[in-house]
Amino acid sequence: MHIKDTGAHLITWKYSNTPDRVNHAIELDGGYTLYVVSAGEWGDYEWILSKEGRGVLHSDDAYGSPERALFRGLQKCDEENYL
């Protein structure tokens, strides 16, 4: 697992009407990347697991902090055997 500094990059995905700011991008084994993004104007955060630019899994809920979204994303990836 490698944590990558993303700066203020944006990501567009099918569950968002506008590009979201990427707060964290973590490269996982097998070519997967776990993103934590700012989810809209409410200050919430969500996670997205992708491979080759396509979403594989995404959060069902929004979280109040990027750390909480990151933890839940890693937990779900572990449950689904992506780690």
C-alpha beads as a LAMMPS data file, in Angstrom:
LAMMPS data file: protein, C-alpha beads

83 atoms
82 bonds

1 atom types
1 bond types

-500.0 500.0 xlo xhi
-500.0 500.0 ylo yhi
-500.0 500.0 zlo zhi

Masses

1 110.0

Atoms # bond

1 1 1 0.000 0.000 0.000
2 1 1 1.365 3.423 -0.935
3 1 1 -0.078 6.779 0.144
4 1 1 0.160 9.348 -2.626
5 1 1 0.003 13.128 -2.121
6 1 1 -2.731 14.388 -4.415
7 1 1 -2.790 18.118 -3.702
8 1 1 -6.059 19.644 -4.877
9 1 1 -6.801 17.380 -7.821
10 1 1 -10.389 16.830 -8.898
11 1 1 -12.172 13.611 -9.792
12 1 1 -15.445 13.229 -11.657
13 1 1 -17.481 10.090 -11.079
14 1 1 -20.989 9.012 -11.963
15 1 1 -22.466 9.715 -8.519
16 1 1 -21.493 13.387 -8.584
17 1 1 -22.819 16.225 -10.714
18 1 1 -19.591 18.204 -10.449
19 1 1 -15.932 17.267 -9.945
20 1 1 -15.005 16.537 -6.336
21 1 1 -11.739 17.423 -4.617
22 1 1 -9.579 14.411 -3.858
23 1 1 -8.353 14.526 -0.260
24 1 1 -6.493 11.196 -0.266
25 1 1 -5.502 8.700 -2.944
26 1 1 -4.098 5.382 -1.765
27 1 1 -2.657 2.944 -4.260
28 1 1 -3.546 -0.635 -3.334
29 1 1 -2.255 -3.923 -4.695
30 1 1 -3.698 -5.128 -7.990
31 1 1 -3.894 -1.693 -9.600
32 1 1 -6.709 -0.435 -7.361
33 1 1 -6.807 3.104 -5.967
34 1 1 -8.893 4.221 -2.989
35 1 1 -9.942 7.879 -3.184
36 1 1 -11.419 10.031 -0.435
37 1 1 -13.283 12.964 -1.958
38 1 1 -15.108 16.042 -0.697
39 1 1 -18.756 15.259 -1.321
40 1 1 -20.483 18.415 -2.477
41 1 1 -21.241 21.593 -0.617
42 1 1 -22.082 20.111 2.788
43 1 1 -18.520 19.420 3.886
44 1 1 -18.969 15.659 3.870
45 1 1 -16.539 13.082 2.519
46 1 1 -16.992 9.845 0.602
47 1 1 -14.664 7.097 -0.625
48 1 1 -14.364 5.516 -4.066
49 1 1 -12.394 2.400 -5.020
50 1 1 -11.366 2.402 -8.673
51 1 1 -9.294 0.409 -11.110
52 1 1 -8.085 1.876 -14.392
53 1 1 -10.383 4.883 -13.979
54 1 1 -13.555 2.870 -13.363
55 1 1 -15.404 2.772 -10.071
56 1 1 -15.474 -0.636 -8.393
57 1 1 -16.966 0.225 -4.972
58 1 1 -18.144 3.459 -3.382
59 1 1 -19.431 4.604 -0.025
60 1 1 -23.098 4.226 0.827
61 1 1 -22.903 7.125 3.264
62 1 1 -21.172 10.480 3.623
63 1 1 -18.803 11.028 6.545
64 1 1 -17.988 14.161 8.532
65 1 1 -14.216 13.907 8.156
66 1 1 -11.810 12.618 5.511
67 1 1 -10.180 10.366 8.090
68 1 1 -13.483 8.656 8.904
69 1 1 -14.208 8.149 5.190
70 1 1 -10.698 6.762 4.672
71 1 1 -11.054 4.342 7.592
72 1 1 -14.456 3.114 6.396
73 1 1 -13.189 2.747 2.816
74 1 1 -10.202 0.683 3.939
75 1 1 -12.470 -1.403 6.157
76 1 1 -14.869 -2.125 3.267
77 1 1 -11.983 -2.925 0.895
78 1 1 -10.694 -5.411 3.472
79 1 1 -14.156 -6.995 3.841
80 1 1 -14.433 -7.366 0.051
81 1 1 -10.850 -8.750 -0.234
82 1 1 -9.350 -5.839 -2.181
83 1 1 -6.515 -5.413 0.371

Bonds

1 1 1 2
2 1 2 3
3 1 3 4
4 1 4 5
5 1 5 6
6 1 6 7
7 1 7 8
8 1 8 9
9 1 9 10
10 1 10 11
11 1 11 12
12 1 12 13
13 1 13 14
14 1 14 15
15 1 15 16
16 1 16 17
17 1 17 18
18 1 18 19
19 1 19 20
20 1 20 21
21 1 21 22
22 1 22 23
23 1 23 24
24 1 24 25
25 1 25 26
26 1 26 27
27 1 27 28
28 1 28 29
29 1 29 30
30 1 30 31
31 1 31 32
32 1 32 33
33 1 33 34
34 1 34 35
35 1 35 36
36 1 36 37
37 1 37 38
38 1 38 39
39 1 39 40
40 1 40 41
41 1 41 42
42 1 42 43
43 1 43 44
44 1 44 45
45 1 45 46
46 1 46 47
47 1 47 48
48 1 48 49
49 1 49 50
50 1 50 51
51 1 51 52
52 1 52 53
53 1 53 54
54 1 54 55
55 1 55 56
56 1 56 57
57 1 57 58
58 1 58 59
59 1 59 60
60 1 60 61
61 1 61 62
62 1 62 63
63 1 63 64
64 1 64 65
65 1 65 66
66 1 66 67
67 1 67 68
68 1 68 69
69 1 69 70
70 1 70 71
71 1 71 72
72 1 72 73
73 1 73 74
74 1 74 75
75 1 75 76
76 1 76 77
77 1 77 78
78 1 78 79
79 1 79 80
80 1 80 81
81 1 81 82
82 1 82 83
